[in-house]
Every structure is written in C-alpha cells, then in structure tokens.
Amino acid sequence: MFNACLPEELKHNSKLRNLDLGNNVITKWSEVKVLKLLTNLRNLNLQGNPVAAKEKVTRKIKNALPKLQVFNAKPLDKDTKNEKGHMVDDAHDFSLDNEGQSEDDRLEAA
C-alpha cells in the first residue's frame, strides 16, 4: 500500500487557512507532522484517511493548530477543552474573512 506523506515544502504556505486532504492514504502522524507549521490553518479535512480514525493523532493535530476551527467538516465546540486544558475557539463565519475583496483578490490570497 502507498502511504501519502505531505511534503516539507508545505510549510512555506504560512497563510494557508483551508486544507482538504480527504480520501488519501494518510495513516500516521509522521505523514502529516508538517501541518503543525501551518499556524493560520482554520479548516482541515482528513476524512477518508486511516489517520482520521485515530483519536491520539487527531488530538495531536488539534493541539498543534491553535487557530483550527473546523476539523473533518465539524466545527470545534467553544466549550470543548483540548488535552492541555485550553479552550478551543468557537466556529468562525468564513464569509466575513473576504468582505470587501474582489474575487481576484480572494483567489490571489488563496
């Protein structure tokens, strides 16, 4: 079986907010550990990957991404605490992020 490992160069996308990695063959933390460098990530999808069913790994991902608001298509609850006891932010209205920008500006920012 082929394992999908995210390239280290992904870290250069520091402004990335949304990332859909669904339905790949990601099986372990070491294949996605570069995600911890994407500190502005708000929305991450790993559904359809074996790693998405591993609670220990999903907890590690959530703790590594402090601004994450949507994980596997589910908003993170405001009242949910991560394993360090910190509160996780409430879901965010992404429609306001690009207010006042043209479609070309939004595409360029992405």
GROMACS elastic network, one bead per residue, 0.5 to 0.9 nm:
[ bonds ]
;  ai    aj funct       b0    kb
    1    25     6  0.84025   500
    2    25     6  0.69627   500
    3    24     6  0.83798   500
    3    25     6  0.54120   500
    3    26     6  0.59986   500
    3    27     6  0.69566   500
    3    31     6  0.80633   500
    4    24     6  0.67503   500
    4    25     6  0.54177   500
    4    26     6  0.51477   500
    4    27     6  0.78307   500
    4    31     6  0.66480   500
    4    32     6  0.87623   500
    5     8     6  0.89853   500
    5    25     6  0.87471   500
    5    26     6  0.69487   500
    5    30     6  0.77683   500
    5    32     6  0.65037   500
    6     9     6  0.84634   500
    6    10     6  0.72869   500
    6    26     6  0.88710   500
    6    31     6  0.58819   500
    6    32     6  0.57583   500
    6    33     6  0.81416   500
    6    34     6  0.70124   500
    6    35     6  0.84646   500
    7    10     6  0.57792   500
    7    11     6  0.84070   500
    7    31     6  0.86879   500
    7    32     6  0.87279   500
    7    34     6  0.76227   500
    8    11     6  0.61188   500
    8    12     6  0.84661   500
    8    33     6  0.89990   500
    8    34     6  0.60839   500
    9    12     6  0.57893   500
    9    13     6  0.80408   500
    9    34     6  0.85879   500
   10    13     6  0.57298   500
   10    14     6  0.83019   500
   10    34     6  0.70602   500
   10    35     6  0.79712   500
   10    37     6  0.86157   500
   10    38     6  0.82124   500
   11    14     6  0.61725   500
   11    34     6  0.63958   500
   11    35     6  0.73945   500
   11    36     6  0.86270   500
   11    37     6  0.56718   500
   11    38     6  0.61914   500
   12    15     6  0.85387   500
   12    37     6  0.87071   500
   12    38     6  0.84301   500
   13    16     6  0.55148   500
   13    38     6  0.71063   500
   14    17     6  0.85748   500
   14    37     6  0.74084   500
   14    38     6  0.53760   500
   14    39     6  0.68687   500
   14    40     6  0.66665   500
   14    41     6  0.83640   500
   15    38     6  0.74769   500
   15    39     6  0.80682   500
   15    40     6  0.58592   500
   15    41     6  0.76169   500
   15   109     6  0.82957   500
   15   110     6  0.81995   500
   16    19     6  0.74599   500
   16    38     6  0.68392   500
   16    39     6  0.84471   500
   16    40     6  0.62231   500
   16    41     6  0.57903   500
   16    42     6  0.83578   500
   16   109     6  0.87702   500
   16   110     6  0.69769   500
   17    38     6  0.82258   500
   17    39     6  0.87015   500
   17    40     6  0.56337   500
   17    43     6  0.62460   500
   17    44     6  0.83225   500
   17    68     6  0.86751   500
   17   110     6  0.81956   500
   18    40     6  0.89663   500
   18    41     6  0.60492   500
   18    42     6  0.60285   500
   18    44     6  0.60242   500
   18    45     6  0.84665   500
   18   110     6  0.87006   500
   19    41     6  0.75899   500
   19    42     6  0.85030   500
   19    43     6  0.62698   500
   19    44     6  0.50165   500
   19    45     6  0.64366   500
   19    46     6  0.88580   500
   20    43     6  0.80504   500
   20    44     6  0.58745   500
   20    46     6  0.67348   500
   20    47     6  0.87169   500
   20    72     6  0.87933   500
   21    24     6  0.66313   500
   21    26     6  0.87155   500
   21    44     6  0.75742   500
   21    45     6  0.56613   500
   21    46     6  0.51566   500
   21    47     6  0.75675   500
   21    48     6  0.87293   500
   21    49     6  0.83352   500
   22    25     6  0.89331   500
   22    45     6  0.57052   500
   22    48     6  0.54285   500
   22    49     6  0.64512   500
   22    72     6  0.84700   500
   23    26     6  0.84078   500
   23    46     6  0.72282   500
   23    47     6  0.62510   500
   23    49     6  0.53994   500
   23    50     6  0.89805   500
   24    27     6  0.89883   500
   24    46     6  0.81421   500
   24    47     6  0.86266   500
   24    48     6  0.67228   500
   24    49     6  0.55165   500
   24    50     6  0.85446   500
   25    48     6  0.81036   500
   25    49     6  0.54453   500
   25    50     6  0.67329   500
   25    51     6  0.83437   500
   26    29     6  0.84631   500
   26    31     6  0.65437   500
   26    32     6  0.76866   500
   26    46     6  0.82520   500
   26    48     6  0.88947   500
   26    49     6  0.53356   500
   26    50     6  0.61240   500
   26    51     6  0.58234   500
   26    52     6  0.84187   500
   27    30     6  0.87221   500
   27    31     6  0.72611   500
   27    49     6  0.66848   500
   27    50     6  0.50038   500
   27    52     6  0.82054   500
   27    54     6  0.88120   500
   28    31     6  0.57027   500
   28    32     6  0.72870   500
   28    33     6  0.89698   500
   28    50     6  0.79309   500
   28    51     6  0.55758   500
   28    54     6  0.84691   500
   28    57     6  0.72839   500
   29    32     6  0.53773   500
   29    33     6  0.57166   500
   29    51     6  0.75195   500
   29    57     6  0.59646   500
   29    58     6  0.86886   500
   29    60     6  0.82647   500
   29    61     6  0.82663   500
   30    33     6  0.51937   500
   30    34     6  0.82492   500
   31    34     6  0.78468   500
   32    35     6  0.57402   500
   32    36     6  0.82590   500
   32    61     6  0.86694   500
   33    36     6  0.59310   500
   33    37     6  0.81441   500
   33    61     6  0.81575   500
   34    37     6  0.57047   500
   34    38     6  0.74984   500
   35    38     6  0.52906   500
   35    39     6  0.80328   500
   35    41     6  0.84885   500
   35    61     6  0.77190   500
   35    64     6  0.80214   500
   35    65     6  0.78608   500
   36    39     6  0.65563   500
   36    61     6  0.71900   500
   36    63     6  0.88877   500
   36    64     6  0.51877   500
   36    65     6  0.60311   500
   37    40     6  0.87385   500
   37    64     6  0.83746   500
   37    65     6  0.82818   500
   38    41     6  0.56785   500
   38    65     6  0.73785   500
   39    42     6  0.86194   500
   39    64     6  0.81178   500
   39    65     6  0.58103   500
   39    66     6  0.69734   500
   39    67     6  0.68568   500
   39    68     6  0.84900   500
   40    65     6  0.77689   500
   40    66     6  0.82009   500
   40    67     6  0.61077   500
   40    68     6  0.77420   500
   41    44     6  0.71803   500
   41    65     6  0.68695   500
   41    66     6  0.84235   500
   41    67     6  0.62617   500
   41    68     6  0.57479   500
   41    69     6  0.84056   500
   42    65     6  0.82049   500
   42    66     6  0.87060   500
   42    67     6  0.55871   500
   42    69     6  0.51119   500
   42    70     6  0.63114   500
   42    71     6  0.83230   500
   42    92     6  0.85324   500
   43    67     6  0.88797   500
   43    68     6  0.59821   500
   43    69     6  0.60236   500
   43    71     6  0.59298   500
   43    72     6  0.80402   500
   43    73     6  0.79439   500
   43    75     6  0.88130   500
   44    68     6  0.75087   500
   44    69     6  0.84971   500
   44    70     6  0.63448   500
   44    71     6  0.50588   500
   44    72     6  0.61640   500
   44    73     6  0.77166   500
   45    48     6  0.89967   500
   45    52     6  0.88535   500
   45    70     6  0.80968   500
   45    71     6  0.58221   500
   45    73     6  0.63599   500
   46    49     6  0.59527   500
   46    50     6  0.87758   500
   46    51     6  0.75547   500
   46    52     6  0.57575   500
   46    71     6  0.79025   500
   46    72     6  0.57923   500
   46    73     6  0.89823   500
   47    50     6  0.82959   500
   47    51     6  0.84891   500
   47    52     6  0.58153   500
   47    53     6  0.85056   500
   47    72     6  0.56927   500
   47    73     6  0.82533   500
   48    51     6  0.85230   500
   48    52     6  0.70654   500
   48    53     6  0.88774   500
   49    52     6  0.55198   500
   49    53     6  0.76832   500
   50    53     6  0.58061   500
   50    54     6  0.73320   500
   51    54     6  0.53151   500
   51    55     6  0.84375   500
   51    57     6  0.68595   500
   51    58     6  0.75256   500
   52    55     6  0.75661   500
   52    57     6  0.77577   500
   52    58     6  0.64692   500
   52    72     6  0.80673   500
   53    57     6  0.84903   500
   53    58     6  0.78421   500
   54    57     6  0.54982   500
   54    58     6  0.62778   500
   54    59     6  0.86531   500
   55    58     6  0.51230   500
   55    59     6  0.59860   500
   55    60     6  0.84999   500
   56    59     6  0.52614   500
   56    60     6  0.62821   500
   56    61     6  0.88124   500
   57    61     6  0.62269   500
   57    62     6  0.86842   500
   58    61     6  0.50554   500
   58    62     6  0.62182   500
   58    63     6  0.86429   500
   59    62     6  0.51510   500
   59    63     6  0.61895   500
   59    64     6  0.85723   500
   59    82     6  0.75467   500
   59    83     6  0.75813   500
   60    63     6  0.51944   500
   60    64     6  0.61028   500
   60    65     6  0.87499   500
   60    83     6  0.88781   500
   61    64     6  0.50937   500
   61    65     6  0.63125   500
   62    65     6  0.53731   500
   62    66     6  0.71086   500
   62    67     6  0.89634   500
   62    68     6  0.68816   500
   62    71     6  0.80150   500
   62    82     6  0.76154   500
   63    66     6  0.63231   500
   63    68     6  0.89319   500
   63    82     6  0.65736   500
   63    83     6  0.75505   500
   63    84     6  0.79276   500
   64    68     6  0.89983   500
   65    68     6  0.55022   500
   66    69     6  0.86023   500
   66    88     6  0.77455   500
   66    89     6  0.85109   500
   67    88     6  0.83747   500
   67    89     6  0.74551   500
   68    71     6  0.71360   500
   68    76     6  0.78423   500
   68    88     6  0.82860   500
   68    89     6  0.78943   500
   68    91     6  0.89970   500
   69    74     6  0.84516   500
   69    75     6  0.58185   500
   69    76     6  0.54052   500
   69    77     6  0.83261   500
   69    88     6  0.78816   500
   69    89     6  0.64825   500
   69    90     6  0.66811   500
   69    91     6  0.53262   500
   69    92     6  0.65599   500
   70    73     6  0.59756   500
   70    74     6  0.53540   500
   70    76     6  0.56799   500
   70    91     6  0.68166   500
   70    92     6  0.83030   500
   71    74     6  0.53669   500
   71    75     6  0.63794   500
   71    76     6  0.68072   500
   72    75     6  0.83571   500
   74    77     6  0.88811   500
   74    91     6  0.89825   500
   75    78     6  0.89389   500
   75    90     6  0.74841   500
   75    91     6  0.53140   500
   75    92     6  0.83158   500
   76    79     6  0.87055   500
   76    80     6  0.73511   500
   76    88     6  0.67940   500
   76    89     6  0.70710   500
   76    90     6  0.63396   500
   76    91     6  0.62171   500
   77    80     6  0.52479   500
   77    81     6  0.85543   500
   77    87     6  0.89613   500
   77    88     6  0.66890   500
   77    89     6  0.69817   500
   77    90     6  0.55233   500
   77    91     6  0.69481   500
   78    81     6  0.81042   500
   78    87     6  0.67504   500
   78    88     6  0.54266   500
   78    91     6  0.73379   500
   79    87     6  0.65782   500
   79    88     6  0.69486   500
   79    89     6  0.81037   500
   79    90     6  0.78515   500
   80    85     6  0.89888   500
   80    86     6  0.85243   500
   80    87     6  0.61905   500
   80    88     6  0.59316   500
   80    89     6  0.85293   500
   81    84     6  0.75709   500
   81    85     6  0.52669   500
   81    86     6  0.53717   500
   81    88     6  0.58514   500
   82    85     6  0.53655   500
   82    86     6  0.56609   500
   82    87     6  0.66047   500
   82    88     6  0.67050   500
   83    86     6  0.75001   500
   84    87     6  0.89247   500
   89    92     6  0.83739   500
   92    95     6  0.88142   500
   92    96     6  0.89485   500
   93    96     6  0.61370   500
   93    97     6  0.76676   500
   94    97     6  0.53138   500
   94    98     6  0.77547   500
   95    98     6  0.65056   500
   95    99     6  0.71613   500
   96    99     6  0.51599   500
   96   100     6  0.89243   500
   98   101     6  0.55602   500
   98   102     6  0.82805   500
   98   103     6  0.89463   500
   98   105     6  0.87216   500
   98   106     6  0.66127   500
   99   102     6  0.85861   500
  101   104     6  0.79936   500
  101   105     6  0.58340   500
  101   106     6  0.63874   500
  102   105     6  0.51891   500
  102   106     6  0.63834   500
  102   107     6  0.87456   500
  103   106     6  0.50920   500
  103   107     6  0.61832   500
  103   108     6  0.85510   500
  104   107     6  0.51198   500
  104   108     6  0.60452   500
  104   109     6  0.85439   500
  105   108     6  0.50595   500
  105   109     6  0.60906   500
  105   110     6  0.86243   500
  106   109     6  0.51315   500
  106   110     6  0.62960   500
  107   110     6  0.51132   500
